[in-house]
Protein backbone atom coordinates (compact mmCIF):
# COMPACT_ATOMS: atom_id res chain seq x y z
CA UNK A 1 0.00 0.00 0.00
CA UNK A 2 1.00 3.57 -0.40
CA UNK A 3 3.24 5.16 2.21
CA UNK A 4 2.08 7.95 4.49
CA UNK A 5 2.65 11.63 3.82
CA UNK A 6 2.84 14.92 5.67
CA UNK A 7 0.75 17.96 4.79
CA UNK A 8 1.77 21.37 6.14
CA UNK A 9 0.24 24.80 5.76
CA UNK A 10 2.92 27.42 5.14
CA UNK A 11 2.25 31.18 5.41
CA UNK A 12 4.29 33.43 3.13
CA UNK A 13 4.48 37.21 2.76
CA UNK A 14 4.98 37.11 -0.99
CA UNK A 15 3.10 35.87 -3.99
CA UNK A 16 4.09 32.86 -6.06
CA UNK A 17 2.42 33.41 -9.46
CA UNK A 18 0.01 30.68 -10.47
CA UNK A 19 0.42 28.74 -7.26
CA UNK A 20 -0.34 30.94 -4.30
CA UNK A 21 -3.90 31.81 -3.39
CA UNK A 22 -4.38 35.16 -1.71
CA UNK A 23 -6.24 35.14 1.56
CA UNK A 24 -9.17 37.47 1.72
CA UNK A 25 -8.14 40.61 3.58
CA UNK A 26 -10.13 41.68 6.57
CA UNK A 27 -11.85 45.05 6.37
CA UNK A 28 -9.90 47.67 8.32
CA UNK A 29 -11.49 48.84 11.56
CA UNK A 30 -13.61 51.99 11.41
CA UNK A 31 -11.62 55.11 12.42
CA UNK A 32 -12.37 56.73 15.74
CA UNK A 33 -14.46 59.92 15.73
CA UNK A 34 -12.39 62.88 14.74
CA UNK A 35 -9.62 60.76 13.39
CA UNK A 36 -8.53 61.48 9.82
CA UNK A 37 -8.27 58.63 7.38
CA UNK A 38 -5.01 58.53 5.54
CA UNK A 39 -5.17 58.89 1.78
CA UNK A 40 -2.00 56.80 1.43
CA UNK A 41 -2.61 53.26 0.13
CA UNK A 42 -2.16 50.46 2.61
CA UNK A 43 1.37 49.04 2.71
CA UNK A 44 0.17 45.72 4.07
CA UNK A 45 1.21 42.85 1.84
CA UNK A 46 -1.46 40.23 1.21
CA UNK A 47 -0.67 37.07 3.11
CA UNK A 48 -0.27 33.95 1.07
CA UNK A 49 -0.87 30.45 2.35
CA UNK A 50 0.63 27.45 0.58
CA UNK A 51 0.04 23.83 1.41
CA UNK A 52 3.05 21.57 1.52
CA UNK A 53 2.60 17.92 0.64
CA UNK A 54 5.50 15.65 1.55
CA UNK A 55 6.50 12.06 0.97
CA UNK A 56 8.19 10.18 3.79
CA UNK A 57 11.49 10.45 1.94
CA UNK A 58 11.29 14.23 2.37
CA UNK A 59 10.39 15.07 -1.23
CA UNK A 60 7.85 17.89 -1.01
CA UNK A 61 5.86 20.33 -3.12
CA UNK A 62 4.29 23.65 -2.10
CA UNK A 63 0.97 24.32 -3.82
CA UNK A 64 -2.03 26.61 -3.45
CA UNK A 65 -4.93 25.63 -1.17
CA UNK A 66 -6.97 24.55 -4.21
CA UNK A 67 -4.96 21.33 -4.39
CA UNK A 68 -6.22 18.30 -2.47
CA UNK A 69 -4.90 14.80 -2.11
CA UNK A 70 -6.75 11.82 -3.51
CA UNK A 71 -7.29 8.77 -1.40
CA UNK A 72 -4.24 6.59 -0.90
CA UNK A 73 -3.68 4.17 -3.75
CA UNK A 74 -1.46 1.13 -4.24
CA UNK A 75 1.89 1.87 -5.79
CA UNK A 76 1.77 1.66 -9.60
CA UNK A 77 1.72 -0.17 -11.88
CA UNK A 78 -1.45 -2.24 -11.58
CA UNK A 79 -0.73 -5.97 -11.17
CA UNK A 80 -2.54 -6.48 -14.50
CA UNK A 81 -0.05 -4.18 -16.23
CA UNK A 82 3.12 -4.85 -14.25
CA UNK A 83 4.45 -7.70 -16.45
CA UNK A 84 4.33 -5.44 -19.51
CA UNK A 85 5.32 -2.06 -18.02
CA UNK A 86 8.78 -0.44 -18.17
CA UNK A 87 11.10 -1.98 -15.60
CA UNK A 88 10.99 0.53 -12.76
CA UNK A 89 9.99 0.10 -9.12
CA UNK A 90 7.87 2.80 -7.47
CA UNK A 91 8.88 3.56 -3.89
CA UNK A 92 6.39 6.32 -3.01
CA UNK A 93 3.43 7.83 -4.81
CA UNK A 94 1.20 10.86 -4.20
CA UNK A 95 -1.82 11.94 -6.26
CA UNK A 96 -3.06 15.55 -6.02
CA UNK A 97 -5.95 17.20 -7.83
CA UNK A 98 -7.14 20.76 -8.32
CA UNK A 99 -10.90 20.68 -9.03
CA UNK A 100 -11.04 24.42 -9.72
CA UNK A 101 -8.41 24.16 -12.46
CA UNK A 102 -9.50 20.65 -13.55
CA UNK A 103 -5.88 19.56 -13.15
CA UNK A 104 -4.09 16.50 -11.76
CA UNK A 105 -0.59 16.17 -10.33
CA UNK A 106 1.33 12.99 -9.52
CA UNK A 107 4.63 12.87 -7.62
CA UNK A 108 6.62 9.69 -7.03
CA UNK A 109 10.04 8.38 -6.15
CA UNK A 110 11.30 5.35 -8.04
CA UNK A 111 14.33 3.31 -8.82
CA UNK A 112 16.39 4.64 -11.72
CA UNK A 113 15.57 2.99 -15.08
CA UNK A 114 17.87 5.35 -16.99
CA UNK A 115 21.26 4.19 -15.67
CA UNK A 116 23.79 3.78 -18.44
CA UNK A 117 22.09 6.28 -20.72
CA UNK A 118 22.42 10.00 -21.26
CA UNK A 119 20.29 12.99 -22.21
CA UNK A 120 20.20 11.99 -25.86
CA UNK A 121 19.11 8.43 -25.12
CA UNK A 122 16.39 9.65 -22.73
CA UNK A 123 15.11 12.10 -25.35
CA UNK A 124 14.99 9.40 -28.03
CA UNK A 125 13.24 6.94 -25.70
CA UNK A 126 10.51 9.34 -24.61
CA UNK A 127 9.83 10.44 -28.19
CA UNK A 128 9.48 6.88 -29.45
CA UNK A 129 6.13 5.88 -30.94
CA UNK A 130 3.20 5.42 -28.58
CA UNK A 131 2.83 1.72 -27.92
CA UNK A 132 6.54 0.98 -28.16
CA UNK A 133 6.45 0.14 -24.45
CA UNK A 134 8.93 2.73 -23.16
CA UNK A 135 7.80 6.06 -24.59
CA UNK A 136 6.13 9.02 -22.92
CA UNK A 137 2.59 7.81 -23.65
CA UNK A 138 3.46 4.41 -22.18
CA UNK A 139 4.80 5.95 -18.95
CA UNK A 140 1.58 7.96 -18.59
CA UNK A 141 -0.54 4.86 -19.28
CA UNK A 142 1.23 2.33 -17.07
CA UNK A 143 2.04 4.52 -14.07
CA UNK A 144 0.11 7.78 -13.78
CA UNK A 145 -3.24 7.64 -15.62
CA UNK A 146 -4.02 3.94 -15.91
CA UNK A 147 -7.39 2.44 -16.88
CA UNK A 148 -9.89 1.68 -14.09
CA UNK A 149 -9.29 -1.53 -12.20
CA UNK A 150 -12.52 -3.20 -13.31
CA UNK A 151 -11.63 -2.53 -16.94
CA UNK A 152 -8.18 -4.07 -16.50
CA UNK A 153 -9.69 -7.07 -14.73
CA UNK A 154 -12.28 -7.63 -17.47
CA UNK A 155 -9.75 -7.27 -20.27
CA UNK A 156 -7.31 -9.61 -18.54
CA UNK A 157 -9.94 -12.29 -18.07
CA UNK A 158 -11.10 -12.02 -21.70
CA UNK A 159 -7.48 -12.28 -22.83
CA UNK A 160 -6.79 -15.37 -20.69
CA UNK A 161 -9.94 -17.07 -21.96
CA UNK A 162 -9.04 -16.41 -25.60
CA UNK A 163 -5.47 -17.57 -24.97
CA UNK A 164 -6.66 -20.85 -23.40
CA UNK A 165 -8.95 -21.51 -26.35
CA UNK A 166 -6.15 -20.80 -28.82
CA UNK A 167 -3.84 -23.20 -26.98
CA UNK A 168 -6.40 -26.01 -26.70
CA UNK A 169 -5.40 -29.39 -28.24
CA UNK A 170 -7.92 -29.14 -31.09
CA UNK A 171 -6.32 -25.94 -32.35
CA UNK A 172 -3.39 -25.65 -34.73
CA UNK A 173 0.01 -26.48 -33.34
CA UNK A 174 1.15 -23.01 -34.33
CA UNK A 175 0.16 -20.51 -31.67
CA UNK A 176 -1.97 -17.83 -33.36
CA UNK A 177 -1.68 -14.12 -32.76
CA UNK A 178 -4.35 -12.66 -30.49
CA UNK A 179 -5.66 -9.15 -29.95
CA UNK A 180 -8.26 -8.49 -27.25
CA UNK A 181 -9.44 -4.88 -27.00
CA UNK A 182 -11.43 -3.70 -23.98
CA UNK A 183 -12.94 -0.21 -24.00
CA UNK A 184 -13.32 1.21 -20.52
CA UNK A 185 -16.19 2.97 -18.79
CA UNK A 186 -14.31 5.73 -17.01
CA UNK A 187 -15.87 7.18 -13.85
CA UNK A 188 -16.85 10.87 -13.95
CA UNK A 189 -13.80 12.00 -11.99
CA UNK A 190 -10.65 13.92 -12.91
CA UNK A 191 -8.65 10.70 -12.70
CA UNK A 192 -11.17 8.96 -14.93
CA UNK A 193 -11.15 11.82 -17.42
CA UNK A 194 -7.37 11.90 -17.86
CA UNK A 195 -7.15 8.12 -17.93
CA UNK A 196 -9.59 8.15 -20.84
CA UNK A 197 -7.63 10.89 -22.60
CA UNK A 198 -4.41 8.87 -22.41
CA UNK A 199 -6.17 5.71 -23.62
CA UNK A 200 -9.87 4.85 -23.96
CA UNK A 201 -9.12 1.25 -23.02
CA UNK A 202 -6.55 -1.52 -22.86
CA UNK A 203 -5.26 -3.87 -25.53
CA UNK A 204 -4.04 -7.38 -24.64
CA UNK A 205 -2.09 -9.05 -27.42
CA UNK A 206 -0.01 -12.08 -28.32
CA UNK A 207 2.33 -11.57 -31.26
CA UNK A 208 4.76 -14.31 -32.31
CA UNK A 209 4.15 -16.00 -28.99
CA UNK A 210 4.94 -12.89 -26.92
CA UNK A 211 2.18 -11.41 -24.77
CA UNK A 212 1.80 -7.74 -23.93
CA UNK A 213 -0.78 -5.29 -22.65
CA UNK A 214 -0.79 -1.63 -23.54
CA UNK A 215 -2.84 1.41 -24.34
CA UNK A 216 -5.03 2.30 -27.29
CA UNK A 217 -3.42 5.64 -27.85
CA UNK A 218 -4.97 8.62 -29.60
CA UNK A 219 -2.72 10.99 -31.50
CA UNK A 220 -0.32 13.06 -29.38
CA UNK A 221 2.04 15.82 -30.38
CA UNK A 222 5.31 15.45 -28.45
CA UNK A 223 7.22 18.70 -27.89
CA UNK A 224 11.03 18.90 -27.62
CA UNK A 225 12.66 17.90 -24.33
CA UNK A 226 13.55 20.65 -21.85
CA UNK A 227 16.10 20.61 -19.05
CA UNK A 228 15.18 22.43 -15.83
CA UNK A 229 17.46 23.17 -12.86
CA UNK A 230 15.68 24.13 -9.63
CA UNK A 231 16.30 23.73 -5.89
CA UNK A 232 19.43 21.65 -6.49
CA UNK A 233 17.49 19.24 -8.73
CA UNK A 234 17.87 18.48 -12.43
CA UNK A 235 14.67 17.64 -14.31
CA UNK A 236 14.08 16.54 -17.89
CA UNK A 237 10.64 17.66 -19.04
CA UNK A 238 8.44 16.18 -21.77
CA UNK A 239 4.99 17.19 -23.04
CA UNK A 240 2.30 15.21 -24.86
CA UNK A 241 -0.42 17.40 -26.35
CA UNK A 242 -3.73 15.73 -27.14
CA UNK A 243 -4.93 16.32 -30.70
CA UNK A 244 -8.60 15.35 -30.35
CA UNK A 245 -10.92 18.18 -29.17
CA UNK A 246 -13.34 17.36 -26.38
CA UNK A 247 -16.90 16.84 -27.58
CA UNK A 248 -20.04 17.78 -25.67
CA UNK A 249 -20.73 14.20 -24.55
CA UNK A 250 -17.29 13.99 -22.92
CA UNK A 251 -17.66 17.39 -21.28
CA UNK A 252 -21.05 16.39 -19.86
CA UNK A 253 -19.96 12.93 -18.68
CA UNK A 254 -17.03 14.30 -16.70
CA UNK A 255 -18.93 17.32 -15.35
CA UNK A 256 -16.65 19.84 -17.06
CA UNK A 257 -17.72 23.40 -17.87
CA UNK A 258 -19.39 23.84 -21.26
CA UNK A 259 -16.59 26.14 -22.41
CA UNK A 260 -14.20 23.17 -22.25
CA UNK A 261 -15.82 21.78 -25.39
CA UNK A 262 -13.28 21.96 -28.21
CA UNK A 263 -10.24 22.05 -25.93
CA UNK A 264 -7.66 19.26 -25.61
CA UNK A 265 -5.89 17.51 -22.78
CA UNK A 266 -2.25 18.36 -22.19
CA UNK A 267 0.16 16.06 -20.33
CA UNK A 268 3.58 16.76 -18.85
CA UNK A 269 6.08 14.36 -17.35
CA UNK A 270 9.38 15.19 -15.70
CA UNK A 271 12.07 12.92 -14.31
CA UNK A 272 14.65 14.39 -11.98
CA UNK A 273 17.13 13.85 -9.17
CA UNK A 274 19.61 15.85 -7.11
CA UNK A 275 22.10 17.36 -9.56
CA UNK A 276 23.83 15.95 -11.49
CA UNK A 277 21.24 13.50 -12.82
CA UNK A 278 22.49 9.95 -12.08
CA UNK A 279 22.87 8.51 -15.56
CA UNK A 280 25.91 6.60 -14.28
CA UNK A 281 26.63 4.84 -11.00
CA UNK A 282 28.59 7.03 -8.61
CA UNK A 283 30.33 5.29 -5.68
CA UNK A 284 29.58 8.40 -3.61
CA UNK A 285 25.88 8.44 -4.55
CA UNK A 286 24.75 4.85 -4.70
CA UNK A 287 21.16 3.91 -5.58
CA UNK A 288 19.96 7.49 -5.91
CA UNK A 289 16.17 7.35 -6.39
CA UNK A 290 14.68 9.53 -9.08
CA UNK A 291 11.67 11.83 -8.77
CA UNK A 292 8.90 11.48 -11.32
CA UNK A 293 6.33 14.26 -11.68
CA UNK A 294 3.31 14.02 -13.99
CA UNK A 295 0.76 16.76 -14.63
CA UNK A 296 -2.44 16.86 -16.67
CA UNK A 297 -4.50 19.90 -17.58
CA UNK A 298 -7.06 21.01 -20.16
CA UNK A 299 -6.09 23.45 -22.89
CA UNK A 300 -2.94 23.75 -24.95
CA UNK A 301 -0.40 26.50 -25.40
CA UNK A 302 1.94 28.30 -23.03
CA UNK A 303 -0.52 28.50 -20.14
CA UNK A 304 -0.38 24.78 -19.30
CA UNK A 305 3.39 24.74 -19.65
CA UNK A 306 3.80 27.77 -17.38
CA UNK A 307 1.58 26.21 -14.73
CA UNK A 308 3.53 22.96 -14.80
CA UNK A 309 6.89 24.71 -14.70
CA UNK A 310 5.85 26.73 -11.66
CA UNK A 311 4.70 23.54 -9.94
CA UNK A 312 7.93 21.77 -10.84
CA UNK A 313 10.01 24.57 -9.34
CA UNK A 314 8.14 24.06 -6.05
CA UNK A 315 9.39 20.46 -5.77
CA UNK A 316 12.15 20.11 -3.20
CA UNK A 317 14.42 17.37 -1.96
CA UNK A 318 15.70 17.14 1.64
C-alpha positions in Angstrom: 0.0 0.0 0.0 1.0 3.6 -0.4 3.2 5.2 2.2 2.1 8.0 4.5 2.7 11.6 3.8 2.8 14.9 5.7 0.8 18.0 4.8 1.8 21.4 6.1 0.2 24.8 5.8 2.9 27.4 5.1 2.2 31.2 5.4 4.3 33.4 3.1 4.5 37.2 2.8 5.0 37.1 -1.0 3.1 35.9 -4.0 4.1 32.9 -6.1 2.4 33.4 -9.5 0.0 30.7 -10.5 0.4 28.7 -7.3 -0.3 30.9 -4.3 -3.9 31.8 -3.4 -4.4 35.2 -1.7 -6.2 35.1 1.6 -9.2 37.5 1.7 -8.1 40.6 3.6 -10.1 41.7 6.6 -11.8 45.1 6.4 -9.9 47.7 8.3 -11.5 48.8 11.6 -13.6 52.0 11.4 -11.6 55.1 12.4 -12.4 56.7 15.7 -14.5 59.9 15.7 -12.4 62.9 14.7 -9.6 60.8 13.4 -8.5 61.5 9.8 -8.3 58.6 7.4 -5.0 58.5 5.5 -5.2 58.9 1.8 -2.0 56.8 1.4 -2.6 53.3 0.1 -2.2 50.5 2.6 1.4 49.0 2.7 0.2 45.7 4.1 1.2 42.9 1.8 -1.5 40.2 1.2 -0.7 37.1 3.1 -0.3 34.0 1.1 -0.9 30.4 2.4 0.6 27.5 0.6 0.0 23.8 1.4 3.1 21.6 1.5 2.6 17.9 0.6 5.5 15.7 1.5 6.5 12.1 1.0 8.2 10.2 3.8 11.5 10.4 1.9 11.3 14.2 2.4 10.4 15.1 -1.2 7.8 17.9 -1.0 5.9 20.3 -3.1 4.3 23.6 -2.1 1.0 24.3 -3.8 -2.0 26.6 -3.5 -4.9 25.6 -1.2 -7.0 24.6 -4.2 -5.0 21.3 -4.4 -6.2 18.3 -2.5 -4.9 14.8 -2.1 -6.8 11.8 -3.5 -7.3 8.8 -1.4 -4.2 6.6 -0.9 -3.7 4.2 -3.7 -1.5 1.1 -4.2 1.9 1.9 -5.8 1.8 1.7 -9.6 1.7 -0.2 -11.9 -1.4 -2.2 -11.6 -0.7 -6.0 -11.2 -2.5 -6.5 -14.5 0.0 -4.2 -16.2 3.1 -4.8 -14.2 4.5 -7.7 -16.5 4.3 -5.4 -19.5 5.3 -2.1 -18.0 8.8 -0.4 -18.2 11.1 -2.0 -15.6 11.0 0.5 -12.8 10.0 0.1 -9.1 7.9 2.8 -7.5 8.9 3.6 -3.9 6.4 6.3 -3.0 3.4 7.8 -4.8 1.2 10.9 -4.2 -1.8 11.9 -6.3 -3.1 15.5 -6.0 -5.9 17.2 -7.8 -7.1 20.8 -8.3 -10.9 20.7 -9.0 -11.0 24.4 -9.7 -8.4 24.2 -12.5 -9.5 20.7 -13.5 -5.9 19.6 -13.2 -4.1 16.5 -11.8 -0.6 16.2 -10.3 1.3 13.0 -9.5 4.6 12.9 -7.6 6.6 9.7 -7.0 10.0 8.4 -6.2 11.3 5.4 -8.0 14.3 3.3 -8.8 16.4 4.6 -11.7 15.6 3.0 -15.1 17.9 5.4 -17.0 21.3 4.2 -15.7 23.8 3.8 -18.4 22.1 6.3 -20.7 22.4 10.0 -21.3 20.3 13.0 -22.2 20.2 12.0 -25.9 19.1 8.4 -25.1 16.4 9.7 -22.7 15.1 12.1 -25.3 15.0 9.4 -28.0 13.2 6.9 -25.7 10.5 9.3 -24.6 9.8 10.4 -28.2 9.5 6.9 -29.4 6.1 5.9 -30.9 3.2 5.4 -28.6 2.8 1.7 -27.9 6.5 1.0 -28.2 6.4 0.1 -24.4 8.9 2.7 -23.2 7.8 6.1 -24.6 6.1 9.0 -22.9 2.6 7.8 -23.7 3.5 4.4 -22.2 4.8 6.0 -18.9 1.6 8.0 -18.6 -0.5 4.9 -19.3 1.2 2.3 -17.1 2.0 4.5 -14.1 0.1 7.8 -13.8 -3.2 7.6 -15.6 -4.0 3.9 -15.9 -7.4 2.4 -16.9 -9.9 1.7 -14.1 -9.3 -1.5 -12.2 -12.5 -3.2 -13.3 -11.6 -2.5 -16.9 -8.2 -4.1 -16.5 -9.7 -7.1 -14.7 -12.3 -7.6 -17.5 -9.7 -7.3 -20.3 -7.3 -9.6 -18.5 -9.9 -12.3 -18.1 -11.1 -12.0 -21.7 -7.5 -12.3 -22.8 -6.8 -15.4 -20.7 -9.9 -17.1 -22.0 -9.0 -16.4 -25.6 -5.5 -17.6 -25.0 -6.7 -20.9 -23.4 -8.9 -21.5 -26.4 -6.1 -20.8 -28.8 -3.8 -23.2 -27.0 -6.4 -26.0 -26.7 -5.4 -29.4 -28.2 -7.9 -29.1 -31.1 -6.3 -25.9 -32.3 -3.4 -25.7 -34.7 0.0 -26.5 -33.3 1.2 -23.0 -34.3 0.2 -20.5 -31.7 -2.0 -17.8 -33.4 -1.7 -14.1 -32.8 -4.4 -12.7 -30.5 -5.7 -9.2 -30.0 -8.3 -8.5 -27.3 -9.4 -4.9 -27.0 -11.4 -3.7 -24.0 -12.9 -0.2 -24.0 -13.3 1.2 -20.5 -16.2 3.0 -18.8 -14.3 5.7 -17.0 -15.9 7.2 -13.8 -16.9 10.9 -14.0 -13.8 12.0 -12.0 -10.7 13.9 -12.9 -8.7 10.7 -12.7 -11.2 9.0 -14.9 -11.1 11.8 -17.4 -7.4 11.9 -17.9 -7.2 8.1 -17.9 -9.6 8.1 -20.8 -7.6 10.9 -22.6 -4.4 8.9 -22.4 -6.2 5.7 -23.6 -9.9 4.8 -24.0 -9.1 1.2 -23.0 -6.5 -1.5 -22.9 -5.3 -3.9 -25.5 -4.0 -7.4 -24.6 -2.1 -9.0 -27.4 0.0 -12.1 -28.3 2.3 -11.6 -31.3 4.8 -14.3 -32.3 4.2 -16.0 -29.0 4.9 -12.9 -26.9 2.2 -11.4 -24.8 1.8 -7.7 -23.9 -0.8 -5.3 -22.6 -0.8 -1.6 -23.5 -2.8 1.4 -24.3 -5.0 2.3 -27.3 -3.4 5.6 -27.8 -5.0 8.6 -29.6 -2.7 11.0 -31.5 -0.3 13.1 -29.4 2.0 15.8 -30.4 5.3 15.5 -28.5 7.2 18.7 -27.9 11.0 18.9 -27.6 12.7 17.9 -24.3 13.5 20.6 -21.8 16.1 20.6 -19.0 15.2 22.4 -15.8 17.5 23.2 -12.9 15.7 24.1 -9.6 16.3 23.7 -5.9 19.4 21.7 -6.5 17.5 19.2 -8.7 17.9 18.5 -12.4 14.7 17.6 -14.3 14.1 16.5 -17.9 10.6 17.7 -19.0 8.4 16.2 -21.8 5.0 17.2 -23.0 2.3 15.2 -24.9 -0.4 17.4 -26.3 -3.7 15.7 -27.1 -4.9 16.3 -30.7 -8.6 15.3 -30.3 -10.9 18.2 -29.2 -13.3 17.4 -26.4 -16.9 16.8 -27.6 -20.0 17.8 -25.7 -20.7 14.2 -24.6 -17.3 14.0 -22.9 -17.7 17.4 -21.3 -21.0 16.4 -19.9 -20.0 12.9 -18.7 -17.0 14.3 -16.7 -18.9 17.3 -15.4 -16.6 19.8 -17.1 -17.7 23.4 -17.9 -19.4 23.8 -21.3 -16.6 26.1 -22.4 -14.2 23.2 -22.2 -15.8 21.8 -25.4 -13.3 22.0 -28.2 -10.2 22.0 -25.9 -7.7 19.3 -25.6 -5.9 17.5 -22.8 -2.2 18.4 -22.2 0.2 16.1 -20.3 3.6 16.8 -18.8 6.1 14.4 -17.4 9.4 15.2 -15.7 12.1 12.9 -14.3 14.7 14.4 -12.0 17.1 13.9 -9.2 19.6 15.9 -7.1 22.1 17.4 -9.6 23.8 16.0 -11.5 21.2 13.5 -12.8 22.5 10.0 -12.1 22.9 8.5 -15.6 25.9 6.6 -14.3 26.6 4.8 -11.0 28.6 7.0 -8.6 30.3 5.3 -5.7 29.6 8.4 -3.6 25.9 8.4 -4.6 24.8 4.8 -4.7 21.2 3.9 -5.6 20.0 7.5 -5.9 16.2 7.4 -6.4 14.7 9.5 -9.1 11.7 11.8 -8.8 8.9 11.5 -11.3 6.3 14.3 -11.7 3.3 14.0 -14.0 0.8 16.8 -14.6 -2.4 16.9 -16.7 -4.5 19.9 -17.6 -7.1 21.0 -20.2 -6.1 23.5 -22.9 -2.9 23.8 -25.0 -0.4 26.5 -25.4 1.9 28.3 -23.0 -0.5 28.5 -20.1 -0.4 24.8 -19.3 3.4 24.7 -19.6 3.8 27.8 -17.4 1.6 26.2 -14.7 3.5 23.0 -14.8 6.9 24.7 -14.7 5.8 26.7 -11.7 4.7 23.5 -9.9 7.9 21.8 -10.8 10.0 24.6 -9.3 8.1 24.1 -6.1 9.4 20.5 -5.8 12.2 20.1 -3.2 14.4 17.4 -2.0 15.7 17.1 1.6 
